[in-house]
């Protein structure tokens, strides 16, 4: 019984003060969806509909979800990773066949969490077009205790539409 109560306490303590991922954004152009906290506000979309930016109520944290066409003859995630990590100091990096996750500290003292997935999708009637589906979360290092958990949850919510 004590073990059960301890486990229950840990679960509840981990979720205190967290905003559940109760909103969903789907990008039809690049074929992906993410979930994000309901307290975040969506900014106006860009004219090319490549994605959206969401801001926290204190305007210190940004979630960016966007897609892009992969370069011609693109077939490896390491090509995209090489472009992304040039001239930055990483604090975390994990690479798979078709995705990567990285984290770094910006010059402004913000933590930048970045996940990119490559997929072949039906893009404007063309089958098997490679695209990059990207999720970025940028937040103050002082708020790491809040947003580190969000990064994991939101990252797992990046799905194919």
Secondary structure, DSSP 8 states (H G I E B T S, - for coil): -HHHHHHHHHHHHHHTT-----EEEEETTTTEEEEE-TTSEE----TT--EEEEE-TTS--EEEEEEEE--TT---HHHHHHHHHTT--EEEEEE-SSEEEEEEE-TTSEEEEEEEEEEEEEETTEEEEEEEEEEEEEEEGGGHHHHHHHHHHHHHH-EE-
